[in-house]
Amino acid sequence: MNPVPSSPDPERRPTAGKAAGRSRRTGVPALSVGSLDDVRPGCLLVALPTLTDPTFAGAVVYVLDHSDTGTIGVVLGRPSEVRIGDVLPGWSELAVEPGVFHVGGPCEADTALCLATRRGSEPLPADSGLRVVAGAVHLVDLDSDPAELDGEIGGLRVFAGYAGWSAGQLAGELAEGAWACVTGIPADVLTGASGPELWRSVLRRQSGRLAVLSTATADPSAN
């Protein structure tokens, strides 16, 4: 992995391709929760048990950008062994534990994206190095000076790569019941939970059938 110490162009859109690699287990009824109209920055896409592709099985994706041309997000809760201090030493002191890069998805794995929660709510200048995603969650420009953001940031996490869907891909996967679209909270971005623990904790916050799924696993054959 060769993380690039800069954020991707916010105007850039995902390229076409089988980005989400959906693979549904036959014989398992689809559970459709949410539609493309519910997808927006700050929401979570939670993989349902019918999604068996190993890249996204059991995944929780935080959506960064969504439009009619595509969707971009980062997979939460997948820490790597690469320490932020070894690649971006200026940012390591602002990072939450365990202070490592998280694997954000299969697209452009050599690109670093940084998300942070902001302490204040006052308007920021355009050159602040922070761009709001949703609520307190901001995308951080890693080319900016971390010392100037120290008082603004409550904590940050750096992701290597991202998950991307081109136009029409995510709509099809939602219709197939591969994902549930639910409300995200700022704490999701910095959570120390990972893997199945994160997946279950997000589902436990929901109601109805989604809450019941929190006792299941990503592999329906194991339930």
Secondary structure as UniProt FT lines:
FT   TURN            10..11
FT   TURN            26..27
FT   HELIX           36..38
FT   TURN            41..42
FT   STRAND          43..47
FT   TURN            49..50
FT   TURN            54..58
FT   STRAND          60..67
FT   TURN            68..69
FT   STRAND          70..75
FT   STRAND          79..83
FT   HELIX           84..87
FT   HELIX           89..94
FT   TURN            97..98
FT   STRAND          100..103
FT   STRAND          107..118
FT   TURN            126..127
FT   STRAND          130..134
FT   TURN            135..136
FT   STRAND          137..140
FT   TURN            142..143
FT   HELIX           146..149
FT   TURN            150..152
FT   STRAND          153..166
FT   TURN            167..168
FT   HELIX           169..175
FT   TURN            176..177
FT   STRAND          179..183
FT   HELIX           186..190
FT   HELIX           195..204
FT   HELIX           209..213
FT   TURN            214..215
FT   HELIX           220..222
//
